[in-house]
């Protein structure tokens, strides 16, 4: 079985549409969404509808939580707040209800799925250092924890209780005596210097994790954001991957 994990679409339909084509090409049997369908981008309704349609499990992100009233917009910086108000004012009630049905965390076949932290999912904190990753291994029981949130793909491996270390390869084989925290990156707003959409595949037979990078129509996504009067900083960062 081949499965896919994707996160942080952030209302970017063009990025999701490009990934949808790749999901089919990759022959994925299941898809799991790790949060933040909305926020920043100009197509929140369309994205939520498609995420719900294709995903076997759906995790709630902090931007999703904000638009359904579970997180104050004061949590965000000025640019994110501006996009929050656009999202909240334009979304259909039925799609807001769909977001309310997303989970804070889930487990599936040896994976823990959470948007931000296994330690305290609703604190919406970040894993930004190896020390922070090391601390979070104690808060999930499966071999692998998959996250999103920071928009930066990475793999942290911990072998037999040793200190964690970073793996930078685009794919890695899951070893039986190791545990992993894997950030699947962002479909709709990558921040690792590469503007291409990012998601992860896992092959249950080979035990290999792959990071897939997918080019998409950034200019169209940016034009839609401009028409929606979303702040220019958020528009420009798409082409810079930051």
Helices and strands as residue ranges (DSSP letters): E 2-6, H 13-26, E 30-33, H 44-54, E 57-58, H 62-67, G 73-75, H 78-90, H 93-100, E 105-108, E 111-114, G 121-123, H 130-136, G 137-139, E 144-147, E 154-159, E 165-167, E 171-173, E 178-183, E 197-203, E 208-214, H 218-227, H 232-240
